[in-house]
Amino acid sequence: MVNAQTVSSSQTFTSVGPVPGPNHAARGATNPFNGDAAARQAGRDLFVRFNCYGCHGGHAGGGMGPSLRDEDWIYGRNDAQVFDSIAQGRANGMPAWGTLVQPAQIWQIVTYIESLRTADEPQPPT
Ligand code: HEC
């Protein structure tokens, strides 16, 4: 494998971290990971890694951003609606993540959110 030191300056480096790209919209799609335990856990990890908890609380119970574990949904609770809230952002302070987080990862986060308050929730509040 060629490492960074030996690559000549005329060559293009592989970028590190998220690459800005087209935004994503679910357009009525259903979650390909529905009921998948590994996806739920991956979604939990992404929820922490992307600092969702900073606004929505450690277990998504709410903070500066609304609770994602109660019955009240501003923008709808079905798969595609939750996907779009994350991918496209929402007007009153929800950033758009669609250029930063891959669609498959967004679906994993959706899977995690849907497991909140159920017996399947990874790392539930104690
Ligand atoms: C800077 C603070 C902030 C961060 C970081 C943030 N959110 Fe939000 N989020 C908000 C706010 C505020 C709203 C409500 C927006 C509105 O009412 O228009 C919201 C709304 C949402 C909604 C829609 C809720 C509903 O009731 O319909 C979802 C889903 C959501 N966020 C998920 C996430 C996820 C997943 C992440 C991490 C990838 C995240 N948020 C990161 C502030 C944040």
Residues whose N, C-alpha, C, O or C-beta is under 5 A from the ligand:
A	BS01	HEC	F50 N51 C52 C55 M64 G65 P66 S67 D72 W73 I74 Y75 G76 V82 S85 I86 R90 A91 N92 G93 M94 P95 W97 I109
